Amino acid sequence: MIQFWNGFKSIKIGFYYIKKFEYFKYLIIPSLMSGSLIGLIGYFAIFQGLPYLDTLYSSNIESNFSDGFWLKFAKSFGVFLYIVVLILYALVSYLFYRFLLSILVQPFISILIQKLEDKLIPAEPEAFSLTKEIKLFLEGIRATIIYLVYSIFFFFLGFFLGPLQPILFLSSQAYILGRSSYDPVLETRFPSYGAKSSVLKTRKMEIIGLGFSQMLFNFIPIIGYFLAPVLGSIAAFHLYHKVNPEHKRG
């Protein structure tokens, strides 16, 4: 539980580092992109997708069943099926957001993490390599696909657990959210997904705690989805390097 609490409370450390080193300019692009992505996906999901689902549901029920018992049965079953489809639709929309976030926003978060490393963990600068950057980008896409597969797997696994389904779903999503926050921190040292997982295998509760704090932060109106991805990765940086925020280095 100590690991969980350390991960959970670390989300706030991002504000400290950004203010201390005046890195606000590195916060603007990833925050705006993150907020814009959830806004666009939410708009199309609600105002374009939902009306289509409503039309599909009502037209099929009314056209295939006449009045009487079968119509009532079809409507009852249709409501249940509609709710299931609606949940799946919300999940797919969220996963699509996470996928685009990893591809479009994470490179800008990586720049901020690199600036923090340069400031707090001095090392010999590495020469820029386009080949290396492309490999890191492709590895990031691979990791994102793995997260998508895990998310869908645990969602359907929950159907066999009855009342435990919400617990499994929230815990798995928290882990995936927290785990993905470490990717910008570890990408240069451990490029592959497997190497990162080996390094983080003793930090599972810490990762889940960080993921839960990000999930709760997303509920803050307006700023939640703008800042949560950036703050999550800064928190992962802090947890991995065990940097004391009051200790000046470099």
N, C-alpha and C positions, 0 to 999 in steps of 0.2 A: 504493500500500500504506500510505502514511502516513495518508491519509484513513480507510482501513479500520481501522487500529489506533486512531486517535483515536476513532472511533465505538465500537469494541469495548470499549475500556477505560473509556469514559465512564459505563457503567452504575453504577459504584460512587460517582459523585459525588452521587447522590441521597441517600445516607446522610449525607453531609457537610452538605448544605443543611437537611435535616430536623432534624438534631441542632443545627446552629448557630442556627437561627431557632425551634427548639422547635415545629415544625409537626406534631407527632405526631398531634394531634387531626384534622388534615386528611388523615391517612393511614389512619385507622381505617375509615371508611365504604367508600372505593374498594377497599381491601385485602380487607375482609371480603366485599364483594359479588363481587369477582373470584374469591376462593377458593371461595365458596359456589356460584357459577355452574359452575365446573369440577367441583365435587363433585357437584352435582345432575345435570349432563349426563353425567358419568362413571357415576353410579349407574344412571340410566335406560338408558344405552347398553350397559352390561355386564350388568345384571341383568334388563332388560326386552327390549332389542333382540336381544342375542346368542342367548338361548334360542329366540326366534322364527326367527332365521336357521337355527339348527341343525335345528329342526323342519321348516322349509320345505325344507331341503336333503335330509334323510333321507327325508321322505315322498315327495318327487318322484322320487328315485332308485329307491326300493323299489317304488313303485306303477306306474312306467312301464316298468320293465325286469325281465325274468325272469333266472333264472340263466344263466350262460354268458358268451360273449365280449362281448356288448353290455352286460351288467351291469358287467363289469370295465372296459370302455371308458368307460361312463357314470360309474363311480365315479372313475376317473382324471381324466377331464375335469371332473367335478363338484368334485373337490378343487381343481383349478386355478381354476375359476370361483368357488368359495367363497372362496379366498384373495383374488382380485381384488375380490369384493364386500365382503369384510372390510376391505380397505384403503380402498375407497370409503366404507364405513360409518364408519371411523375419521376419514377426511378430512371427511366431512359433519358429524360430531359436533364436530370441532374448529372448522370454519368457523361452525357454529351458535353455538359458544361465543364466537368472535371477533365475530360479529354482535351478540349480546346484550351483550357487553362494551362495544362502541362506543356502543350506545344507552343502556345503563343505568349504566355506570361512568364513561365519559368525561366527562360533565358534572361529576362530583365531582372528577375529575382536573383539569379546567379551573379549578375554584375554587382548588386548590393552586397551579397555575401562575400564576394571577392574583395570588395572595398573594406569590409569588416576584418577579413583575414589579413589584409595588407596593414591595417592599422594595429591590430591586436596580436597578430602572430607573424612577426617579421620573418621573411624568408627570401631566398634569391629569386628574383622575378624570372618567370619562364617566357621564352620567346613564343610569339603568337604562331599557332599552327592551324591553318585552315582544315587540314585533314583531321586533326584531333577534334576540332570543334564540330565537324560534320559527324564524326563517330559518336561524340557525346550527344548530339542532337538525335541521332538515330537510336541510340541506347535509351534516351529519354522517351521516345515514342514506344519502344519495346516495353519499357517499364509501365507506361501508361496502359498499354493493351493488357498487360498482366493484371494490373489493378482492376480493369474493367471485367476481366474474366472472373477474378475473385469476387467482385461485388455481385455479379449475376449468380455465381455459384452459391454464395451464402444466402442470397435472397431466396432462391428456390429451395435450398436446404431447410430454411426456416418453416416451410409449409409442413414439414414432417415433425416439427417440434411443438405444434399447437401454441399454447400461451407463451412459450419461451421464444417465439419468433421475433418479437420486438427487441428482446435482449440480445439475441444473436446478431440481428441486423445492425443495431446501433453499435455494438462492440466491434463488429467487423468493419463497419464504415469508419469508426473512430480510429481503428488501427491503420486502415488504408490511408486515411487523411493524414494521420501523424507520420506514417512511414514515408509518404510522398514528400513531406516537408523536409526530410533529411536528404533528398536527392540533390538539391543544389549545393548542399554542404559537403557531400561526399563524392560528387561526380568526378572531380579531378584526381582524387586519391584512389578511388575504387570505381572505375568507370562502369563495370558490369553490374547488373541487378543482383546476381548471385554473390558477388564480393561484398556489396553493401549489406545484403541480408546476413552474411556471416559476421560482419562487424557489429550488427545491431541485434543479434540473436539473444543477447542477455538484457536487452532494454525494452522488452515487449510491453511491460506495464507502463513504463515511461512514455512510450510511443502512444499507447492507448489514452493515457492521461492528456497528452498534448492534443491528440485528435478530438477528444471530448471538449476540451477548452475551445478549440476552433469551431466546433459545431455550435456551441453555445454563443460564441462571439458572432456567428453569422446571423443570429436573431436580433442583434442590435440594429435598429432601423437605420437605413441609408448607408452607414459606414461599415456595417458588418462584412458584407461580401467584398467591399472595396479593400479592406485592410487585412482580413483574416489570412489569406495566403502568404502575404509578406511577413506578417508578424509570426506566423507559424514557422517559417523557415529561419527567421532570426532566432526564435526560441530553440529550434533544433541545433543551430550553430552554437548557441550558448550551452545547451545541455551536452553536446558532443565534446566541446573543448573545455568544459568546466571552467569557463572564464569568470573570474570574480568581477562584477560590474563596478566595484569601487577601486579596482587595482589598475593603475595606468601602466600600459605597456607600449613600447615603441614610440 
